[in-house]
């Protein structure tokens, strides 16, 4: 790779791979420029969606230690480099692919693990991070309130017993 422009492009792709928490490889054959802009807008908050050159991307991925895209870099390719919530990006790509069947989700990687198309679909089916954190917080609060009720029960029972005895003595 003697061409300095290609070397710079590989370095830029390596930087995108290293700064991303996940990446999703897509084929966009048949999409118009307007549709690509719409797709970019839908993932902009959590990802950078870039059209890439296959050979240079394979080199950059290999040098970055990513083997998830080997043998899949065919046709017009683009990658969503995720810097935010990977679930939101997977949902946006899945929803866009439903309404635009020309977009094909090929592969991805997240946290160093390769994802196939089914893995990305499963990721898209997850609830967002905020919802999952909210559910976890609710579960913790529920456990704490149950523990407080259990610890408070003997005291409450003792007070009721004393009150019943007092009422019984007053009646007698």
Secondary structure, 3 states (H helix, E strand, C coil): CCCHHHHHHHHHHHHHHHHCCEEEEEECCCCCHHHHHHHHHHHCCCEEEEEECHHHHHHHHHHCCCCCCCCCCCCCEEEEEECCCHHHHHHHHHHHHHHCCCCEEEEEEECCEEECHHHHHHHHHCCCHHHHHHHHHHHHHHHHHHHHHHHHHHHHHHHHHHHHHHHHHHHC
